[in-house]
Amino acid sequence: MVPSRHALDTRRARLRRRLGVGLLLLTIVAAYAASHQERPRAYSSTIDSHITEAATRYAVSKELVVAVIEVESQFNTRAVSHRGAQGLMQLMPATAASLGVRDAFDPRDNIDGGVRHLRWLMDRFDHDVPTVLTAYNAGEKVVLKNQRVPRETREYVKRVMRRMNREHVKS
């Protein structure tokens, strides 16, 4: 006996639903796994040595530098934001120029400039890390003029602080 057209349509619909649910679960698992990696593969020993060198030179916590880089660029040396920030520490071109960074995509140059900028902000804002991170992300004017901190920046500060605390626990 040949199955009716309705029976075939019902089977196909069930199969499509199962396939859809399976693909959704696979996507969720892959996204979860990707978001919980300890460090991206691009976090090389070369980048680590640049971070250590700059953190030591400017007396900035290595954990802070690693957390900023991870949140800013996920260790992508070629990262460019929708606003034009560049490189590992996502330096804006004007900020990079003011810091003497010649090539924002060069890891050593970018890290040196970014850590120097963090040091300057730490001195300016009395070593208050959340305030420093707010100024790093949204600009000093937001902090100095007591402007409302954008939600994106508040989330950024939380993510960097969480990442920094995780890094500190591992040390």
PyMOL commands that set and color helices and strands:
alter all, ss='L'
color gray80, all
select helices_A, chain A and resi 5-35+45-57+62-73+93-98+107-124+129-138+140-144+151-170
alter helices_A, ss='H'
color red, helices_A
deselect
rebuild
show_as cartoon
